[in-house]
Amino acid sequence: MKKNYGTLLLRNLTGFGLVVALILTSSMVSLASGGTLSGEITVSGQRIDGAAPAVSLNGENVMSGRTFFNSAVISTPETSSATINLGKLGRVSMSPNTNLSLTLADNSISGDLTSGSVQVFNAEGVAVNIRGNEDTVTNDASQAGEVSVDVTSGSTVATSTESTVYVNGEPAAAQMSKRKRGWIIFGVVAGVVATAIIIYAVTRDDDDVTSPRR
């Protein structure tokens, strides 16, 4: 009887151990499969009080080494910048005074940029989609590259030194050309108006001059 009891206890312990091992293995597999949807934050800068630089992650102050999980809001203060290493997706660099809501998918990096500027480095096959103000900046996902988006001026400025970048579906260079043409037209119109005002003022002064009495 004692032998049967011992055998039963051993079987139960063995079964329990197998269940625990299965749970741990499943957890590790889940973490490994979700690795592309997370990243590591590196903070750079120098605070006035001498403390380690930090940024805000979903309202919480965090320092270098903190893990970024998918769909989070990151804000950098005036004295700090941040880089989020996204593994095989690429990385995102944030300048000081920047607020970015960042979302990741298997083959894409998306975000809403409400202030400041970001630089997104994407691996080949990874689509970039950054919304700033009322504009949407995208890339050519067929090649690895870099996309810079800046909204500090109140308008969305997108550039790239390595790949093609689009603003609202059009090449960013074309968008810049349109803006330049707009400023040129504005300058010409302003010049014409200013000239007309000067001519009017001079003519009016001449009309107001009275002849001297003899």
C-alpha positions, 0 to 999 in steps of 0.5 A: 500500500505504501509502495502504491502511495509513493508511486502515485505521489511520484506520478502527481509530482511528475505531472505537475512538473510537466504542466509548469514546464509547459506554461513556462515554455509557452510564456517564453515562446510568446515573448519571443514572438512578440519581440518585434513589437517592442524595443529598447529606449536609450536616453541622451542629454544632460539635466540641470540638476545633474540627474540621469536624463529621462523621457516620459513613457505613457506619463511615466519618467523612464531612463535608458534601458526601459522597454518600449511596448507597442502602442505607447506615447513618448515625450522628450523634454527640452534637455533630452533626446531618445532613440528607440531600437526596434530590432529588425524593424529599425529604430526611431530617434526623437529630438528634444521637445518631441511628442510621438505616439508610436505603434508597431506591426510586423512590417510597419512603423506608424506614429502621430507626431504632435510636436518636435521632430523624429528620424525613422530608420527602417529595414527593407520591407518595413513601411513607415507612416508618420502623421504630422499636423494634417499631413501623412508622411510615408516611405518606399518600403521596398528599400531600407532607408531613413525618413525625417519628419519635422513639425516644429514650424507648424507645417510638416517638413519631410526629408530623406537622404537615403530613400524616397519619401512622400507627403500625402502620396506625393514625393516630398520634393514636389511638395517643397516645390509647390511651397516654394512657388507659393512663396515666390508668388506671394513675394511678387504680389507683395512687391507689386502692392508695395510699389503701388502704395509707394507710387500712390503716396508720392503722387498724393504728396505732389498733389498736396503741394500748393503754389507759392504766392507772387 
